[in-house]
Amino acid sequence: MAVFGSVHELVGGTPLVELHAFPIPEGVHLYAKCEYFNPGGSVKDRLGEHFIHEALTSGKLKPGGTIIEPTAGNTGIGIAVAAIGKGIHVIFCVPEKFSIEKQTLMRALGAEVVNTPTEEGMSGALAKARQLAEETYGSYCPNQFANPENPNAYYDTLGPEIWDDLNGRVDVFVAGAGTGGTFTGTAAFLKSKNPGIKTAVVEPVGSILNGGKPAAHRVEGIGMEFIPSFVKTKYFDAIHTVNDDDAFRRLKEAAAKEGLLIGSSSGAALHAALLEAEIAEPGSNIVVIFPDSSERYLSERIYD
């Protein structure tokens, strides 16, 4: 077994698992990239490492400074892990509705958590982060909703991993969009290698990508109230809008049938990937991103 020098070296290199227990047409292969194997438990660990490295090397953030970020939780955990050992104070602005487990983990990693009203959504958390950044000397707000380094983190890491995992034999890529960074960066890399790869984005009912209006939804971690500037709709070969019932049904099935303990955004992505499998050509390889695990949401009784 390899020996690693620090927790930072554990980010990436997550397993790609083929799914067999779902009704998938013969000759079609469905693979899940299990991002909850990252040390902080989600795909956003990649973003945290990238943000901290870029901020320190560019001089936007100096040792002893403060990083302030609005987050639904996973980006915060990723940034907090990335900040370990670097002498950086961390403050996160989190809407009250989001997972207690995520907020507990952020605090355990040394971060300060500032809650904002649920009804203000992520827009309220972003406004609070900007206010705190203006008031705090030596602070930096990466702002995952507008920072082009967000998709770059995945263009540089997740995209190449998926390509290498399947030796370039990728036909369909499926992922949810919260900020859209994971989807955009990974899709951009894959299409740079093969423009014929189909890239399908996933959102919950209550998100706006398919022309809907912002509304409440149980699925956590994906869904947009606005479209960030770095999100490129040219990569939206398909948009799947998944309701809460289908997302939570799929996360329960993933546990019972495959032994995979996934969160609700993964459940939504799985539902979309199974729809893509129904129309895929024989011999197709479909890759779906599972961003985090169900253990992050047990207080929300997701298995009831």
C-alpha positions in Angstrom: 0.0 0.0 0.0 1.3 3.5 -0.9 2.3 5.9 1.8 1.1 9.5 1.4 2.8 12.6 2.7 -0.4 14.4 3.7 -4.1 14.6 3.3 -3.6 16.8 0.3 -2.1 14.0 -1.7 -5.3 11.9 -1.3 -7.4 14.2 -3.5 -8.3 12.6 -6.8 -7.7 9.1 -8.2 -11.3 8.1 -7.2 -12.7 4.7 -8.3 -14.8 4.1 -11.4 -17.3 1.4 -10.7 -19.4 -0.4 -13.3 -23.1 -0.8 -12.3 -24.8 -4.1 -13.0 -28.0 -4.3 -10.9 -30.1 -1.8 -12.9 -32.0 -2.6 -16.1 -29.4 -1.5 -18.6 -29.7 -2.5 -22.3 -27.4 -5.3 -23.4 -24.1 -4.0 -24.7 -24.3 -0.7 -22.8 -22.0 -0.1 -19.9 -22.7 2.4 -17.1 -19.9 3.5 -14.8 -20.1 5.6 -11.7 -17.1 7.9 -10.7 -17.4 7.7 -6.9 -16.1 11.1 -5.8 -17.0 10.5 -2.1 -13.7 8.6 -1.9 -11.9 11.9 -1.7 -10.6 12.7 1.8 -13.3 15.4 2.5 -16.0 13.1 1.1 -16.9 14.8 -2.2 -16.0 16.0 -5.7 -15.5 19.5 -4.3 -12.2 18.4 -2.6 -10.7 18.9 -6.1 -12.0 22.5 -6.2 -10.8 23.2 -2.6 -7.2 22.2 -3.4 -7.3 24.1 -6.7 -8.7 27.3 -5.1 -6.2 27.4 -2.3 -3.2 26.6 -4.5 -4.3 29.3 -7.1 -5.0 31.9 -4.4 -1.6 31.4 -2.7 0.5 31.2 -5.8 -1.2 34.3 -7.4 -0.9 36.3 -4.2 -4.7 36.8 -3.8 -4.4 35.1 -0.4 -1.4 35.1 1.9 -0.5 32.8 4.8 -2.3 34.2 7.8 -5.1 35.6 5.7 -8.8 34.6 5.6 -10.7 32.8 2.9 -14.5 33.5 2.9 -16.9 31.5 0.7 -20.6 30.9 0.2 -21.3 27.2 0.1 -24.0 24.5 0.5 -21.3 22.6 2.3 -19.2 20.4 0.1 -17.1 23.2 -1.3 -16.6 24.5 2.2 -15.4 21.1 3.4 -13.1 20.8 0.4 -11.6 24.3 1.1 -11.2 23.6 4.8 -9.3 20.3 4.0 -7.1 22.2 1.5 -6.4 24.9 4.1 -5.1 22.5 6.7 -1.5 23.3 7.6 -1.3 26.5 5.6 -2.1 29.0 8.3 -5.3 30.2 6.7 -8.5 31.2 8.6 -11.7 30.0 6.9 -15.2 31.4 7.1 -18.2 29.9 5.2 -21.6 31.4 4.6 -24.2 28.6 4.5 -28.0 28.8 4.2 -29.6 27.4 7.3 -31.5 24.6 5.4 -28.4 22.7 4.4 -27.2 19.5 5.9 -26.3 19.6 9.6 -23.6 17.0 8.9 -21.8 19.3 6.4 -21.9 22.2 8.8 -20.6 20.0 11.6 -17.7 18.8 9.4 -16.8 22.3 8.4 -16.5 23.3 12.0 -14.5 20.1 12.9 -12.0 21.1 10.2 -11.5 24.5 11.9 -13.8 26.7 9.9 -16.2 29.3 11.1 -19.8 28.8 9.8 -22.1 31.8 9.4 -25.7 30.8 8.6 -27.9 32.9 6.3 -31.7 32.7 6.0 -33.0 29.7 4.1 -35.4 31.8 2.0 -32.6 33.8 0.6 -31.0 30.8 -0.9 -27.4 30.8 -2.2 -27.8 34.4 -3.3 -28.2 35.4 0.3 -25.1 33.4 1.3 -23.1 35.0 -1.6 -24.2 38.5 -0.5 -23.1 37.8 3.1 -19.7 36.4 2.0 -19.1 39.6 0.0 -20.0 41.7 3.0 -17.7 39.8 5.3 -14.9 40.0 2.7 -15.2 43.8 2.6 -15.1 44.0 6.4 -12.2 41.5 6.9 -8.6 42.7 6.3 -6.4 40.3 4.3 -9.4 38.2 3.2 -10.2 36.7 -0.2 -13.5 35.4 -1.5 -13.0 32.9 -4.4 -16.7 33.0 -5.2 -17.3 29.6 -6.8 -20.3 31.0 -8.6 -18.2 33.4 -10.8 -14.6 32.2 -10.6 -13.3 30.6 -13.9 -10.9 28.5 -11.8 -13.9 26.5 -10.7 -14.3 24.6 -14.0 -10.5 24.7 -14.5 -10.2 22.5 -11.4 -12.1 19.7 -13.1 -10.7 20.3 -16.6 -7.3 19.6 -15.1 -8.2 16.6 -12.9 -11.6 14.9 -13.2 -11.8 15.0 -17.0 -8.3 13.4 -17.5 -9.0 10.8 -14.9 -12.2 9.7 -16.6 -10.5 9.6 -20.0 -7.6 7.5 -18.6 -9.9 5.2 -16.6 -11.6 4.0 -19.8 -8.6 4.5 -22.1 -10.6 7.2 -24.0 -13.6 5.0 -24.6 -16.2 7.4 -23.3 -19.4 7.9 -25.2 -21.7 9.7 -22.7 -20.9 11.9 -19.7 -23.6 12.6 -17.1 -23.3 15.0 -14.1 -25.3 17.3 -12.0 -24.9 21.1 -11.9 -24.9 23.3 -8.8 -22.4 26.0 -9.8 -21.9 24.1 -13.0 -18.1 23.9 -12.5 -17.8 20.1 -12.3 -20.0 19.6 -15.3 -18.5 22.4 -17.5 -14.8 21.6 -16.8 -15.1 17.9 -17.2 -17.3 18.1 -20.3 -14.9 20.7 -21.8 -12.0 18.3 -21.3 -13.8 15.3 -22.7 -15.0 17.1 -25.8 -11.5 18.4 -26.4 -10.4 14.8 -26.7 -13.5 13.7 -28.6 -16.1 16.2 -29.8 -18.5 13.3 -30.4 -18.9 12.5 -26.7 -22.4 13.3 -25.5 -22.5 15.5 -22.4 -25.7 15.5 -20.4 -26.3 17.9 -17.5 -28.7 17.1 -14.6 -30.8 19.5 -12.4 -33.6 19.1 -10.0 -37.1 20.4 -10.6 -36.9 23.9 -9.2 -33.7 24.8 -11.2 -33.6 27.0 -14.3 -31.5 25.3 -16.9 -34.5 23.8 -18.7 -36.5 27.1 -18.6 -38.0 26.4 -15.2 -38.4 28.9 -12.3 -36.4 28.7 -9.1 -38.3 26.7 -6.5 -37.7 24.6 -3.4 -36.5 21.1 -3.8 -35.2 18.3 -1.5 -32.2 17.3 -3.7 -29.2 19.0 -2.2 -26.0 20.2 -3.9 -27.4 20.8 -7.4 -29.8 23.2 -9.0 -29.3 26.8 -10.2 -31.0 30.1 -9.3 -28.9 31.8 -11.9 -26.3 30.7 -14.5 -22.7 31.5 -13.7 -20.7 33.2 -16.5 -18.3 30.3 -16.8 -21.1 27.8 -17.6 -21.1 27.1 -21.3 -24.4 25.9 -22.7 -22.7 24.5 -25.8 -21.9 21.5 -23.6 -25.5 20.9 -22.8 -26.2 18.1 -25.4 -29.0 17.1 -23.1 -30.6 18.5 -20.0 -32.3 16.2 -17.5 -34.7 17.7 -15.0 -35.2 15.2 -12.2 -37.9 15.4 -9.6 -37.3 14.7 -5.9 -39.1 11.4 -5.9 -37.0 9.9 -8.7 -33.7 11.1 -7.2 -34.5 9.7 -3.7 -35.8 6.4 -5.2 -32.6 6.0 -7.1 -30.4 6.7 -4.1 -32.3 4.0 -2.1 -31.9 1.5 -5.1 -28.2 2.3 -5.3 -27.8 1.2 -1.7 -30.0 -1.9 -1.9 -28.8 -3.1 -5.3 -25.2 -2.0 -5.7 -24.1 -1.3 -2.1 -23.3 2.3 -3.0 -24.3 4.9 -0.3 -24.9 8.0 -2.4 -26.4 11.4 -1.8 -29.5 12.9 -3.5 -27.6 14.7 -6.2 -26.0 11.3 -7.1 -29.5 9.8 -7.1 -30.7 12.4 -9.6 -27.6 11.9 -11.8 -28.1 8.1 -11.7 -31.7 8.5 -12.8 -30.6 10.7 -15.7 -27.8 8.2 -16.6 -30.3 5.3 -16.8 -32.4 7.4 -19.2 -29.3 7.9 -21.3 -28.7 4.2 -21.2 -32.1 3.5 -22.7 -31.3 5.5 -25.9 -27.5 4.7 -26.1 -26.1 2.7 -29.0 -24.9 -0.8 -28.2 -21.3 -0.8 -27.0 -21.6 2.7 -25.4 -19.8 3.6 -22.2 -21.7 6.0 -20.0 -19.9 7.7 -17.1 -22.0 9.3 -14.3 -20.6 11.4 -11.4 -21.6 10.5 -7.8 -20.5 13.7 -6.0 -20.9 12.6 -2.4 -22.3 10.0 0.0 -25.6 9.5 1.9 -23.8 9.7 5.2 -23.8 13.4 4.8 -27.6 13.5 4.9 -28.7 10.9 7.4 -30.3 13.5 9.7 -32.6 14.4 6.8 -34.0 10.8 6.9 -33.2 10.2 3.2 -33.7 6.4 3.5 -37.2 6.7 5.0 
